[in-house]
Amino acid sequence: MTTRWQGADAPRGDDYDARWRRLAESGQSIHGEADLVEHLLRGTGGTRVLDAGCGTGRVAVELAARGFAVVGVDADPAMLDAAKVKAPELIWVLGDLADLESAPDGVGADFDLVVLAGNVMIFVRPGTESRVLTGLAGRLRPGGLLVAGFSIRPDRLSLDDYDRAAAAAGLTPVQRWATWERVFYDGGDYAVSVHRRA
């Protein structure tokens, strides 16, 4: 079975990046995810970040520019090809988030933070959400953070289901916001959730 992303009629590679370029050229910030990651790791000494579902590397490349050691993993070869062109010096891994055990050793473990930006959780293979979170939690060092932002889609993944899967993966809730810019979450249709590995 394919991921929902593979079945989506969505732009890939350079076409995907063009949207972000237009937003940046219009003066909008396109680095809310990187800003939040930097905020969460500031003062902890943490520098290792796994960008899970990294796509074309927008978040990973920005984090690397800020001094973080980043590994990007994605199941879409076209997206990873675009990421490799932007930053060939970074580690880019082709792999399914629901099956990280079979991914190459480049993914590694002991990350200080795993970030899932860009609605990754609602694009994984249906029924694998819990396995994805368990696998990613296993890549975190004790006390490491998992941060995921996604549209609340009851037909795909509700917040209650996400929280249950996170708890089953050994993750405890830390914070929830409505945006990557840390706007208070009051029940809207998008959430950024922060969980910690025990």
Summary of the structure (lengths in Angstrom):
residues: 198
radius of gyration: 15.4
end to end distance: 32.1
largest distance: 42.0
contacts: 630
relative contact order: 0.15
helix: 38%
strand: 26%
